[in-house]
Every structure is written in structure tokens, then in C-alpha cells.
């Protein structure tokens, strides 16, 4: 137990050191006149903003579709007999038996 606590403390110290070094590096870069971030977003370029929005939407859709086999059977089983609010709560909670009587969450 003691050794795990010591390892945890060392990991926490290392994380604090990394954060400190990162902040110091950003501050040094700012003092040299460099500005971080995406240049298109800093200038509010409409094309850059559109590209980033499309990329984020595509990544979100890919993540949703990757878990399609997990949530689609639940939605098909619950709708239309349950309101969408209940369906969303079941999907977000991950414990369908707690919310919907008679729903076992198994395929």
C-alpha cells in the first residue's frame, strides 16, 4: 500500500513539473513575439472555421457510428413506447434496468 502511494505521489509530482515546464515554454515564446494556436482561428478566417467545424462534425459522427451496435438495439426496443427523454437517459446512464421497468438491456 505504501509503495502505491509513493508511486502516486511521484506521478503527481511529474505531472506538476510537466505543467510548469509547458507554462514556462509558452511564456518564453510569447516574450519572443510568437503567438500559439491556429492562425486561421485567430484571424477569424471563415474558411478555416468552416474546415475545423466540418472536421469536428465528421469525428463526432465517426464516434457515434462506431458504437452503433451498442445503442441502436436499445433505441429500437424502447421507441415508440417510451419518450425520447427516457431513451436518452438510458443511453447516457449505461444502466437501462434502473430507468425502464421491464427493460433488461440485453440484445
C-alpha positions as CSV (number, residue, x, y, z in Angstrom):
1,X,0.0,0.0,0.0
2,X,2.8,2.4,0.9
3,X,4.7,1.8,-2.4
4,X,1.5,2.5,-4.4
5,X,1.1,5.8,-2.5
6,X,4.7,6.7,-3.2
7,X,4.2,5.9,-6.9
8,X,1.1,8.0,-7.0
9,X,2.9,10.9,-5.4
10,X,5.8,10.7,-7.9
11,X,3.3,10.6,-10.8
12,X,1.5,13.7,-9.4
13,X,4.9,15.5,-9.0
14,X,5.9,14.6,-12.6
15,X,2.5,15.9,-13.9
16,X,3.0,19.2,-12.0
17,X,6.6,19.5,-13.4
18,X,5.3,18.9,-17.0
19,X,2.6,21.6,-16.5
20,X,5.1,24.0,-15.1
21,X,7.5,23.5,-18.0
22,X,4.7,23.9,-20.5
23,X,3.6,27.2,-19.0
24,X,7.2,28.4,-18.9
25,X,7.7,27.5,-22.6
26,X,4.5,29.3,-23.6
27,X,5.5,32.4,-21.6
28,X,9.0,32.3,-23.2
29,X,7.5,32.0,-26.7
30,X,5.1,34.9,-26.0
31,X,8.1,37.1,-24.9
32,X,9.8,36.3,-28.2
33,X,6.7,37.5,-30.1
34,X,5.2,34.2,-31.0
35,X,1.5,33.5,-30.6
36,X,0.2,30.0,-30.2
37,X,-2.9,28.5,-31.7
38,X,-4.4,28.2,-35.2
39,X,-3.7,31.3,-37.3
40,X,-7.0,31.0,-39.2
41,X,-9.0,31.0,-36.0
42,X,-7.0,33.9,-34.5
43,X,-7.9,36.0,-37.6
44,X,-11.4,34.6,-37.7
45,X,-11.0,33.3,-41.2
46,X,-14.3,31.9,-42.4
47,X,-12.7,29.1,-44.4
48,X,-10.6,27.9,-41.5
49,X,-13.5,28.0,-39.2
50,X,-15.7,26.0,-41.6
51,X,-12.9,23.4,-42.1
52,X,-12.5,22.9,-38.4
53,X,-16.2,22.7,-37.9
54,X,-16.5,20.0,-40.6
55,X,-13.6,18.1,-39.2
56,X,-15.2,18.1,-35.7
57,X,-18.6,17.1,-37.0
58,X,-17.0,14.2,-39.0
59,X,-15.1,13.0,-36.0
60,X,-18.2,13.1,-33.9
61,X,-20.2,11.2,-36.5
62,X,-17.5,8.6,-36.7
63,X,-17.5,8.1,-32.9
64,X,-21.3,7.8,-32.9
65,X,-21.3,5.3,-35.8
66,X,-18.5,3.3,-34.2
67,X,-20.8,2.5,-31.3
68,X,-23.9,1.9,-33.4
69,X,-24.2,-1.7,-32.4
70,X,-24.4,-0.7,-28.8
71,X,-27.1,2.0,-28.8
72,X,-29.2,1.2,-31.9
73,X,-30.8,-2.0,-30.4
74,X,-31.8,-0.1,-27.3
75,X,-33.4,2.7,-29.3
76,X,-35.3,0.2,-31.5
77,X,-36.6,-1.6,-28.4
78,X,-37.7,1.5,-26.5
79,X,-39.2,3.5,-29.3
80,X,-42.1,4.4,-29.8
81,X,-43.4,3.1,-26.4
82,X,-41.1,5.3,-24.4
83,X,-40.5,9.1,-24.8
84,X,-37.2,10.3,-26.2
85,X,-36.1,11.7,-22.9
86,X,-36.2,8.3,-21.3
87,X,-34.3,6.8,-24.2
88,X,-31.6,9.4,-23.9
89,X,-31.3,9.0,-20.1
90,X,-30.9,5.2,-20.6
91,X,-28.3,5.6,-23.2
92,X,-26.3,8.2,-21.2
93,X,-26.6,6.4,-18.0
94,X,-25.5,3.0,-19.3
95,X,-27.7,1.2,-16.8
96,X,-31.0,0.6,-18.6
97,X,-32.6,-1.6,-15.9
98,X,-32.6,1.3,-13.5
99,X,-34.9,3.5,-15.5
100,X,-37.2,1.5,-17.7
101,X,-39.4,-1.2,-16.0
102,X,-39.3,-4.4,-17.9
103,X,-36.3,-3.4,-19.9
104,X,-33.3,-5.7,-19.3
105,X,-30.8,-4.0,-21.7
106,X,-29.8,-7.3,-23.3
107,X,-29.9,-7.9,-27.0
